[in-house]
Amino acid sequence: MLTWSHYRFKQTLKFHALKRGCVVHDVTEEYTSKTCSKCGHVHEKLGANKKFKCPHCGHSLPRDWNGAINIFIKSLNDLTSASTSVEAGEDVPQYTVEISTCY
């Protein structure tokens, strides 16, 4: 049931975006809540914590925010690499997002 609702939401979102001339880009979400959005370290032992704290750089923020930032960065990287022809040995541009939070 949850999968069906998610599918219907995505289809509805794509339909309304197309009507308004927008594009919806699907991004896979694996490891997005376990990967530090600041340094890229994968925190394998995160468990069910609601707060993400990177053991590598100490970056700390709510787990859902960290996942959302990583999905955004992943989307930018996917779109950039798909629209850029890269010569052998040339670096693919990467994006860094600086986030300041106030609670």
N, C-alpha and C positions, 0 to 999 in steps of 0.2 A: 504494500500500500504506500509506504513512504517513497519507494522508488517511482511509482506511478505518479504521485503528486509532484515529485521533483521534475520528472519528465514533462508533465503538463505545464508546470511553471516555466520551464525553459522554452517550450514551444510557444507559449503565450508571450513571453518576453521577446523572443525572436520575431514573432508576428508583428507586435506593436513597434518594435525597433525598425523593422523594414518599412512599415507604413510611414515612419517619420524620417526615413533616410539614414538611419543609424545601423551600425554593424555590431553584433554580439560575438565576442571571441570566446570560445570554450577553452578553459585551461584545466589540465589535470591537477588534482590537489594532493597527490602523494608527497609525504614528508614536509608539507608546507607548515604544519604546526610544530614540527620537531626541528626545523632548520632555523638557526638564528638569522633574523632579518638584517642584522648589522654585520656579522663576520662570516656567515655561511656555514658555521659548525653545525653538524647534525647531532642533536641531543637524543641519543637512543633510549635513555632511561627516564624519559619525561613522565611516563605513567599517566595518571588521571589529573595531574595538577592543572588548576585553572590559570596559574601564573607561569609564564615562561621565564626562566632565568638561565642564561647561557653559562655553562661551566667553563667555557673557553675565554670569553671576553667580559662576562658579568652583566651583559645587557639584560634588562628586565622589563617586561610589560605583560599585559594580559595575553593569554595563549591565543585567543580568537583574533586579537589585533595582529599578533605576530603572523598568524596564518594568512590573514587578509593582505598584509603588506607583502608577504612572499608570493601570494597569488598575483598581486598587481605587478611585482617585479618579473615574475615568470611570464606574464602576458606581454610585458614590454619586450623582454628578451625574445620571445617567440615571434612577435610581430616584426621586430628589427631583423632577426636572422632570416625570416621568410621574405622580407622585402629588400634585402641587401645581398648583392652577389659578392662573395668573398673570394679573393685570390688566395692561392696557397701561401701559407705563412702569415697572412694578414690577420690581425686581431679582430674578433667580433666585438662590437661595442657592448659593454655591460652597464647597467644602471645601478646607482646607489641612491637609496632614498633615506634622507635624514629625517627622523621623526622626533618631534618634541611632544611630550604628553603632559597634560595637566589633569589632575583628578579632582 
